[in-house]
Amino acid sequence: MPHFIAYPNKKGTSTMTQLDQKTDEFNQTEAHVWREIKAFKNQNDGLRARFQQGVDEKLDDVATKLQQTTSGETTEKAIDAVISVLNDASSWTLRPEKIWENFQEEGLSVSDLNDVRGLELDEIEKVVDNLDRKYNSIAFAQGTATGAAGLPGALADLPALVGLCLRAINEYAISYGFDIDDADERAMAVLTLAAAASSGESRGEMFERIEKHARTTHGQRSHRGEVPEPIMDEVAKELVVRLARGSLAQALPLVGALVGGGINRAFVKHVCETARRVYEERWLMRRYEFGEQTG
C-alpha cells in the first residue's frame, strides 16, 4: 500500500505517493498546499533540521538532570495527570458553534459539518490562517505564569499544555470537516499530538501510524466515547516523557518564566502546524482518494 505522504528514503529522496499520482487533478490552491505538506513532512532533512535536533538534544540533557533532582513520586503524579487529560475527551473538545462563527466572519454560510465539507480548500484555508496565533498567545501566557513558579510550576503545567494542544488540534479537525465526537477522530488527535512531539525516525513512524489509522477508519464511525486503548497506551508513554522533559527545562534558575513561555509557545506553534498539515492531507485524501465523506 503506498504512503499518502512523501517520506524520504535512506538516500534522502522522496518516493512517489498515492496523492502525487493525482496532482494533475488539483486546482491551484490544492497544488500549493500539497507542496507545503510535502516540505513539512520532509523537514528532517538539511542543516536547519540537524541544528534543531542538536538543540533538542541539549534541552533534553538539561531537563533530564533536572528531572533526576525531583522525587519519583512528584514526576509520576505529573505523568498520571497528563494521561488523565489524554483519556478525558470532555476536557479537550470544543463547541462547534463557536467555530462556525469563524467561517461566518469570512462570509461563508456554515452551521454544521456538512456545510464545511461542501467548501473548497481555499475557503477553509482563510479561516484557519490565524488559529496558530490564538493558541500561541494562550500558550505563552500559560507557560510564563507556571515557569515563574519553578519546577513545581513546570510539573503542574504539563496537563494544561497537553489539554491546550488537543483543543487546538480539534479546532483544526472541525475546521477541515472532521467529527471530533467520534472516538476514532479523538484517537487521530492523540496521534497528531504524538507526531508533533516526535523527531527523527520516530517522527516518520508516527506519520505512518496516522496514515494507517486514517485509511482503516475511513467511512466507519465509533461511538465508544474513548480513544482505543492500544493507541492510547503506546502513544501516551512516548508523548508524556518528551513533554515532561521539555517543560522541566523551564525550571532553570532566573530564566524560568521566559523559558517556560518560550517552550510552550514554540511547542504549541509546532503542534498547530502539524495539525494543519495532517488535516489538509486528510482533506485531500477524502476528496481525491476516498470521495466525499458524509455522515
Number of C-alpha atoms within 10 A of each C-alpha: 6 10 16 21 24 22 22 17 9 7 6 12 11 14 14 13 15 17 21 17 9 12 13 9 11 15 11 10 13 19 15 11 19 21 11 14 20 18 13 14 19 19 15 21 14 10 10 11 15 14 11 13 15 12 12 14 12 12 17 20 15 17 21 16 13 17 20 10 9 12 9 10 9 14 18 12 13 20 22 14 19 26 19 14 20 25 21 15 21 12 15 20 18 18 9 17 11 11 18 21 16 16 20 13 10 12 10 17 14 19 16 14 18 14 13 22 22 12 15 13 18 13 15 20 16 12 21 16 10 10 16 20 14 11 19 25 16 17 26 21 17 20 29 22 19 24 32 23 16 21 23 17 22 26 28 20 23 26 22 18 23 23 19 20 29 28 19 27 30 26 26 27 24 22 24 25 23 23 18 21 20 17 19 25 22 26 24 26 26 26 23 27 26 26 25 23 21 18 17 13 9 14 17 20 15 21 23 17 17 22 18 14 17 17 14 11 13 12 12 9 14 14 9 11 15 20 23 15 11 8 15 17 12 10 19 20 13 14 22 22 12 15 22 23 22 25 28 29 26 34 26 19 11 11 13 25 26 17 22 33 25 20 21 29 25 15 19 29 23 18 25 26 18 22 27 26 21 24 21 23 22 23 23 21 19 18 13 16 14 14 10 13 16 11 9
